């Protein structure tokens, strides 16, 4: 019998099994740490409230920007229509 039949699987199989086992154990450890969780502290609650407040103020400012853009678009459209109408009146004379 050839010695390669036993050597090749031993050289590649045993390290592969050890690596796979190690990865599985690390994965279980990480999942256990994530599952355990931790209670939110007052510091994180305060930080979350500041983030929420900042997002709300940005939303208000973006709405103001949108309103201004709509107003200017309407104003330019009305100006364009009035100048077209005055040109038609002037061309009709």
Backbone bond lengths (Angstrom), bond angles and torsions (degrees), N, CA, C in turn:
res aa  C-N    CA-C-N  psi(-1)  N-CA   C-N-CA  omega(-1)  CA-C   N-CA-C  phi
1 X - - - 1.441 - - 1.523 109.44 -
2 X 1.312 115.65 147.53 1.468 121.02 -177.14 1.529 110.40 -82.16
3 X 1.329 117.51 139.55 1.464 119.91 179.84 1.537 112.07 -71.77
4 X 1.359 118.18 -19.20 1.464 120.57 180.00 1.526 111.77 -64.00
5 X 1.298 116.32 -26.50 1.460 120.17 -178.62 1.530 110.55 -62.29
6 X 1.309 118.27 -31.43 1.460 121.46 -179.56 1.526 112.41 -98.86
7 X 1.315 117.03 -32.80 1.466 120.88 -174.80 1.527 111.63 -72.33
8 X 1.325 118.23 -47.33 1.470 121.42 -175.95 1.531 111.15 -61.21
9 X 1.335 120.15 -50.31 1.470 118.02 177.89 1.527 112.47 -62.48
10 X 1.304 117.66 -35.09 1.465 119.97 179.90 1.518 110.81 -67.94
11 X 1.337 117.57 -42.15 1.462 121.49 -177.62 1.527 111.26 -67.59
12 X 1.319 116.95 -38.30 1.467 119.68 -176.57 1.533 113.09 -100.39
13 X 1.306 118.08 -32.60 1.457 121.52 -175.60 1.509 114.23 -74.00
14 X 1.321 116.99 -44.61 1.466 120.09 -177.49 1.539 111.16 -64.93
15 X 1.336 120.13 -48.51 1.476 118.57 177.27 1.527 112.35 -62.42
16 X 1.326 117.47 -37.09 1.470 119.91 178.84 1.520 110.34 -63.49
17 X 1.313 117.48 -41.87 1.464 120.89 178.58 1.525 111.14 -65.65
18 X 1.320 117.25 -40.84 1.468 120.83 178.84 1.526 110.47 -63.92
19 X 1.322 116.72 -44.17 1.471 120.48 179.81 1.527 110.43 -64.13
20 X 1.333 117.67 -44.05 1.466 121.18 179.60 1.529 110.64 -62.22
21 X 1.318 117.53 -42.52 1.458 121.58 178.81 1.526 110.90 -63.45
22 X 1.323 116.22 -43.41 1.466 120.54 179.34 1.527 111.12 -62.94
23 X 1.335 117.13 -42.34 1.458 120.72 178.42 1.524 110.94 -63.88
24 X 1.328 117.39 -40.49 1.459 121.32 179.40 1.528 110.94 -63.86
25 X 1.311 116.95 -42.72 1.460 119.83 179.68 1.525 111.85 -66.49
26 X 1.321 116.81 -40.83 1.476 119.35 177.48 1.518 110.76 -64.23
27 X 1.330 116.65 -38.97 1.462 120.42 178.89 1.528 110.34 -63.38
28 X 1.327 117.33 -44.93 1.463 120.33 177.86 1.523 111.34 -61.06
29 X 1.326 116.12 -39.51 1.459 120.58 179.69 1.527 111.02 -63.95
30 X 1.322 116.44 -43.11 1.466 119.96 178.76 1.523 111.49 -65.51
31 X 1.329 116.60 -41.85 1.460 120.25 179.78 1.528 110.88 -64.91
32 X 1.312 117.63 -36.84 1.461 121.07 177.82 1.529 110.24 -65.74
33 X 1.323 116.32 -39.71 1.465 120.05 179.22 1.523 110.69 -67.26
34 X 1.326 117.72 -38.65 1.458 120.65 178.70 1.524 111.09 -70.18
35 X 1.319 115.87 -38.53 1.456 120.10 -178.80 1.514 113.00 -68.29
36 X 1.321 116.40 -33.16 1.456 120.08 -178.69 1.520 110.60 -66.22
37 X 1.326 115.94 -40.51 1.458 120.49 179.40 1.510 111.95 61.36
38 X 1.283 115.40 178.69 1.446 120.80 176.83 1.517 108.12 -144.97
39 X 1.286 115.95 148.46 1.459 121.03 -178.43 1.531 108.85 -69.22
40 X 1.320 116.56 138.13 1.461 118.65 178.84 1.531 110.78 -66.12
41 X 1.292 115.27 135.49 1.458 120.08 -179.22 1.524 109.67 -87.33
42 X 1.306 115.28 169.09 1.462 119.23 178.98 1.522 110.46 -67.27
43 X 1.306 116.24 -30.98 1.469 120.07 178.94 1.522 110.19 -64.84
44 X 1.327 116.48 -44.33 1.463 119.07 -179.98 1.532 110.77 -69.67
45 X 1.350 117.33 -33.84 1.466 120.08 175.80 1.527 110.90 -63.51
46 X 1.321 116.37 -43.52 1.466 120.12 179.42 1.520 110.40 -65.18
47 X 1.310 116.22 -39.85 1.468 120.09 179.11 1.524 110.58 -64.41
48 X 1.328 116.49 -42.32 1.451 121.09 178.33 1.529 111.08 -62.65
49 X 1.305 117.45 -39.51 1.465 120.86 177.55 1.531 110.64 -63.91
50 X 1.327 117.73 -39.66 1.475 120.26 178.02 1.523 110.56 -65.35
51 X 1.315 117.24 -39.49 1.469 120.66 178.88 1.525 109.79 -65.10
52 X 1.327 117.28 -44.02 1.460 120.73 178.46 1.528 111.17 -60.97
53 X 1.317 116.31 -42.31 1.464 120.70 179.03 1.528 111.05 -63.22
54 X 1.324 116.08 -42.17 1.466 119.83 179.47 1.529 110.90 -64.81
55 X 1.317 117.37 -40.26 1.465 120.36 -179.99 1.521 110.48 -67.01
56 X 1.336 117.30 -40.32 1.462 120.20 177.96 1.517 111.15 -62.89
57 X 1.330 117.99 -42.32 1.465 119.52 179.73 1.524 111.17 -67.44
58 X 1.353 117.50 -35.32 1.467 119.38 175.95 1.521 110.75 -65.71
59 X 1.328 117.02 -37.97 1.463 120.12 179.09 1.524 110.81 -63.62
60 X 1.330 116.78 -40.70 1.468 120.52 178.15 1.530 110.20 -63.57
61 X 1.317 117.03 -44.19 1.466 120.23 -179.93 1.527 111.54 -65.27
62 X 1.331 116.96 -39.22 1.468 119.13 177.32 1.516 111.10 -64.71
63 X 1.311 117.46 -36.58 1.466 120.45 177.08 1.527 110.07 -64.83
64 X 1.330 117.09 -39.86 1.466 119.79 177.52 1.525 111.28 -63.79
65 X 1.326 116.63 -40.19 1.462 120.58 178.11 1.523 109.82 -62.96
66 X 1.324 117.07 -42.78 1.463 121.24 178.64 1.517 112.08 -62.91
67 X 1.339 116.49 -41.91 1.466 120.12 178.06 1.530 110.31 -62.99
68 X 1.315 116.94 -42.15 1.466 120.11 178.11 1.516 112.05 -63.50
69 X 1.319 116.70 -39.69 1.457 120.54 178.77 1.525 110.79 -66.23
70 X 1.326 117.20 -41.78 1.469 119.88 177.57 1.522 110.80 -63.26
71 X 1.348 116.94 -41.57 1.457 120.65 179.53 1.525 111.06 -62.24
72 X 1.335 117.05 -46.58 1.462 120.05 -179.42 1.524 111.75 -65.58
73 X 1.312 117.16 -37.70 1.462 120.51 178.32 1.515 110.35 -63.44
74 X 1.333 116.57 -43.37 1.463 120.70 178.43 1.526 110.45 -65.27
75 X 1.325 116.34 -41.26 1.462 121.04 179.94 1.527 110.65 -62.80
76 X 1.334 117.83 -44.80 1.461 121.08 179.01 1.520 111.56 -66.94
77 X 1.320 116.97 -37.07 1.467 119.95 178.03 1.521 110.36 -66.31
78 X 1.326 118.19 -41.78 1.471 121.24 178.04 1.521 110.61 -65.12
79 X 1.337 116.95 -39.95 1.460 120.78 179.13 1.532 110.07 -64.11
80 X 1.319 116.27 -41.65 1.464 120.77 179.12 1.519 111.04 -63.71
81 X 1.324 116.89 -41.42 1.460 120.20 179.56 1.524 111.03 -67.12
82 X 1.326 118.04 -39.98 1.461 120.69 -179.31 1.535 110.84 -69.87
83 X 1.327 118.71 -35.98 1.465 120.35 178.19 1.529 110.32 -71.23
84 X 1.344 118.07 -35.19 1.461 120.93 175.47 1.513 110.70 -65.01
85 X 1.319 116.71 -40.44 1.468 120.88 -179.92 1.534 110.12 -67.54
86 X 1.339 118.91 -39.89 1.461 120.90 179.71 1.528 110.50 -69.59
87 X 1.320 118.16 -32.52 1.470 120.30 176.63 1.515 111.12 -69.97
88 X 1.317 117.49 -36.17 1.460 120.19 177.28 1.516 110.53 -67.88
89 X 1.320 116.45 -37.68 1.473 120.40 179.75 1.529 108.79 -67.81
90 X 1.338 116.09 -42.99 1.458 120.36 179.30 1.509 112.32 -67.27
91 X 1.296 118.96 -33.94 1.459 122.97 -179.50 1.535 110.14 -75.39
92 X 1.315 117.58 -24.67 1.461 121.11 -177.74 1.512 113.08 -78.73
93 X 1.308 120.25 -13.14 1.485 122.88 -177.56 1.490 111.48 -76.25
